[in-house]
Amino acid sequence: MADYTTFSPGNNIWKKAARFLGLSFARIGILGGHFGFTYLVMNVAFSYEFSFLQLGFVISMICAGVYAIFPAPSNPHATVLSEISVRVAKAMFNPELRDSVKVMPLERED
């Protein structure tokens, strides 16, 4: 067994893999889901003539898609979408995780 003071060289687990524009498969999947939902709603809910309402919907969905793929504050390898949906759902059923969802107010500046 190796001594704990010696270091065996290998893969650096702290180094991130190089990705095109920082997109992982999870982030590409989230963007694909947003695009699919936007396309479906545009075809079903709106008429064939393009209006300012449709433009507003498309812009808001682009903003929501970009926001959803941002890195989560608590885990930079996760996305904001997983932070909002999965973490809250886990905390509802696991009492030990309930404290991790609390949002503490910012301290007042003097």
CNS distance restraints for C-alpha pairs under 8 A (distance, minus, plus):
assign (resid   2 and name CA) (resid   6 and name CA) 7.16 0.50 0.50
assign (resid  18 and name CA) (resid  22 and name CA) 7.35 0.50 0.50
assign (resid  19 and name CA) (resid  23 and name CA) 6.05 0.50 0.50
assign (resid  19 and name CA) (resid  24 and name CA) 7.01 0.50 0.50
assign (resid  23 and name CA) (resid  27 and name CA) 5.77 0.50 0.50
assign (resid  23 and name CA) (resid  28 and name CA) 6.38 0.50 0.50
assign (resid  24 and name CA) (resid  28 and name CA) 6.23 0.50 0.50
assign (resid  25 and name CA) (resid  29 and name CA) 5.97 0.50 0.50
assign (resid  26 and name CA) (resid  30 and name CA) 6.24 0.50 0.50
assign (resid  27 and name CA) (resid  31 and name CA) 6.24 0.50 0.50
assign (resid  27 and name CA) (resid  69 and name CA) 5.48 0.50 0.50
assign (resid  27 and name CA) (resid  79 and name CA) 7.48 0.50 0.50
assign (resid  28 and name CA) (resid  32 and name CA) 6.07 0.50 0.50
assign (resid  29 and name CA) (resid  33 and name CA) 6.09 0.50 0.50
assign (resid  30 and name CA) (resid  34 and name CA) 6.21 0.50 0.50
assign (resid  30 and name CA) (resid  65 and name CA) 7.30 0.50 0.50
assign (resid  30 and name CA) (resid  68 and name CA) 7.42 0.50 0.50
assign (resid  30 and name CA) (resid  69 and name CA) 6.98 0.50 0.50
assign (resid  31 and name CA) (resid  35 and name CA) 6.10 0.50 0.50
assign (resid  31 and name CA) (resid  65 and name CA) 5.89 0.50 0.50
assign (resid  31 and name CA) (resid  66 and name CA) 7.75 0.50 0.50
assign (resid  31 and name CA) (resid  69 and name CA) 7.60 0.50 0.50
assign (resid  32 and name CA) (resid  36 and name CA) 6.04 0.50 0.50
assign (resid  33 and name CA) (resid  37 and name CA) 6.07 0.50 0.50
assign (resid  34 and name CA) (resid  38 and name CA) 5.99 0.50 0.50
assign (resid  34 and name CA) (resid  61 and name CA) 7.13 0.50 0.50
assign (resid  34 and name CA) (resid  65 and name CA) 5.97 0.50 0.50
assign (resid  35 and name CA) (resid  39 and name CA) 6.00 0.50 0.50
assign (resid  36 and name CA) (resid  40 and name CA) 6.08 0.50 0.50
assign (resid  37 and name CA) (resid  41 and name CA) 6.14 0.50 0.50
assign (resid  38 and name CA) (resid  42 and name CA) 5.99 0.50 0.50
assign (resid  38 and name CA) (resid  58 and name CA) 7.13 0.50 0.50
assign (resid  38 and name CA) (resid  61 and name CA) 6.85 0.50 0.50
assign (resid  39 and name CA) (resid  43 and name CA) 6.24 0.50 0.50
assign (resid  40 and name CA) (resid  44 and name CA) 6.11 0.50 0.50
assign (resid  41 and name CA) (resid  45 and name CA) 5.37 0.50 0.50
assign (resid  41 and name CA) (resid  46 and name CA) 7.29 0.50 0.50
assign (resid  42 and name CA) (resid  46 and name CA) 5.42 0.50 0.50
assign (resid  42 and name CA) (resid  54 and name CA) 7.40 0.50 0.50
assign (resid  43 and name CA) (resid  47 and name CA) 7.46 0.50 0.50
assign (resid  43 and name CA) (resid  48 and name CA) 7.94 0.50 0.50
assign (resid  46 and name CA) (resid  54 and name CA) 7.26 0.50 0.50
assign (resid  50 and name CA) (resid  54 and name CA) 6.37 0.50 0.50
assign (resid  50 and name CA) (resid  55 and name CA) 7.64 0.50 0.50
assign (resid  51 and name CA) (resid  55 and name CA) 6.44 0.50 0.50
assign (resid  52 and name CA) (resid  56 and name CA) 6.08 0.50 0.50
assign (resid  53 and name CA) (resid  57 and name CA) 6.21 0.50 0.50
assign (resid  54 and name CA) (resid  58 and name CA) 6.14 0.50 0.50
assign (resid  55 and name CA) (resid  59 and name CA) 6.15 0.50 0.50
assign (resid  56 and name CA) (resid  60 and name CA) 6.07 0.50 0.50
assign (resid  57 and name CA) (resid  61 and name CA) 6.13 0.50 0.50
assign (resid  58 and name CA) (resid  62 and name CA) 6.16 0.50 0.50
assign (resid  59 and name CA) (resid  63 and name CA) 6.25 0.50 0.50
assign (resid  60 and name CA) (resid  64 and name CA) 6.10 0.50 0.50
assign (resid  61 and name CA) (resid  65 and name CA) 5.96 0.50 0.50
assign (resid  62 and name CA) (resid  66 and name CA) 6.18 0.50 0.50
assign (resid  63 and name CA) (resid  67 and name CA) 6.06 0.50 0.50
assign (resid  64 and name CA) (resid  68 and name CA) 6.01 0.50 0.50
assign (resid  65 and name CA) (resid  69 and name CA) 6.59 0.50 0.50
assign (resid  66 and name CA) (resid  70 and name CA) 6.72 0.50 0.50
assign (resid  67 and name CA) (resid  80 and name CA) 7.14 0.50 0.50
assign (resid  68 and name CA) (resid  79 and name CA) 6.49 0.50 0.50
assign (resid  68 and name CA) (resid  80 and name CA) 5.16 0.50 0.50
assign (resid  68 and name CA) (resid  81 and name CA) 4.81 0.50 0.50
assign (resid  69 and name CA) (resid  79 and name CA) 5.27 0.50 0.50
assign (resid  69 and name CA) (resid  80 and name CA) 6.14 0.50 0.50
assign (resid  69 and name CA) (resid  81 and name CA) 6.81 0.50 0.50
assign (resid  70 and name CA) (resid  79 and name CA) 5.59 0.50 0.50
assign (resid  70 and name CA) (resid  80 and name CA) 5.68 0.50 0.50
assign (resid  71 and name CA) (resid  75 and name CA) 7.15 0.50 0.50
assign (resid  71 and name CA) (resid  76 and name CA) 4.85 0.50 0.50
assign (resid  71 and name CA) (resid  77 and name CA) 6.37 0.50 0.50
assign (resid  71 and name CA) (resid  78 and name CA) 5.77 0.50 0.50
assign (resid  71 and name CA) (resid  79 and name CA) 4.67 0.50 0.50
assign (resid  71 and name CA) (resid  80 and name CA) 5.87 0.50 0.50
assign (resid  72 and name CA) (resid  76 and name CA) 5.33 0.50 0.50
assign (resid  72 and name CA) (resid  77 and name CA) 7.32 0.50 0.50
assign (resid  72 and name CA) (resid  78 and name CA) 5.53 0.50 0.50
assign (resid  72 and name CA) (resid  79 and name CA) 4.90 0.50 0.50
assign (resid  72 and name CA) (resid  80 and name CA) 4.57 0.50 0.50
assign (resid  72 and name CA) (resid  82 and name CA) 7.98 0.50 0.50
assign (resid  72 and name CA) (resid  83 and name CA) 6.16 0.50 0.50
assign (resid  73 and name CA) (resid  80 and name CA) 7.73 0.50 0.50
assign (resid  75 and name CA) (resid  79 and name CA) 7.99 0.50 0.50
assign (resid  78 and name CA) (resid  82 and name CA) 6.66 0.50 0.50
assign (resid  78 and name CA) (resid  83 and name CA) 7.24 0.50 0.50
assign (resid  79 and name CA) (resid  83 and name CA) 6.30 0.50 0.50
assign (resid  80 and name CA) (resid  84 and name CA) 6.09 0.50 0.50
assign (resid  81 and name CA) (resid  85 and name CA) 6.08 0.50 0.50
assign (resid  81 and name CA) (resid  86 and name CA) 7.95 0.50 0.50
assign (resid  82 and name CA) (resid  86 and name CA) 5.09 0.50 0.50
assign (resid  82 and name CA) (resid  87 and name CA) 6.67 0.50 0.50
assign (resid  83 and name CA) (resid  87 and name CA) 5.22 0.50 0.50
assign (resid  83 and name CA) (resid  88 and name CA) 7.32 0.50 0.50
assign (resid  84 and name CA) (resid  88 and name CA) 6.16 0.50 0.50
assign (resid  85 and name CA) (resid  89 and name CA) 6.25 0.50 0.50
assign (resid  86 and name CA) (resid  90 and name CA) 6.10 0.50 0.50
assign (resid  87 and name CA) (resid  91 and name CA) 6.15 0.50 0.50
assign (resid  87 and name CA) (resid 101 and name CA) 7.59 0.50 0.50
assign (resid  88 and name CA) (resid  92 and name CA) 6.27 0.50 0.50
assign (resid  88 and name CA) (resid 101 and name CA) 6.70 0.50 0.50
assign (resid  89 and name CA) (resid  93 and name CA) 6.84 0.50 0.50
assign (resid  90 and name CA) (resid  94 and name CA) 5.98 0.50 0.50
assign (resid  90 and name CA) (resid  97 and name CA) 7.28 0.50 0.50
assign (resid  91 and name CA) (resid  95 and name CA) 6.43 0.50 0.50
assign (resid  91 and name CA) (resid  96 and name CA) 7.49 0.50 0.50
assign (resid  91 and name CA) (resid  97 and name CA) 4.84 0.50 0.50
assign (resid  91 and name CA) (resid  98 and name CA) 4.85 0.50 0.50
assign (resid  91 and name CA) (resid 100 and name CA) 7.76 0.50 0.50
assign (resid  91 and name CA) (resid 101 and name CA) 7.12 0.50 0.50
assign (resid  92 and name CA) (resid  98 and name CA) 6.89 0.50 0.50
assign (resid  94 and name CA) (resid  98 and name CA) 7.00 0.50 0.50
assign (resid  97 and name CA) (resid 101 and name CA) 7.28 0.50 0.50
assign (resid  98 and name CA) (resid 102 and name CA) 7.27 0.50 0.50
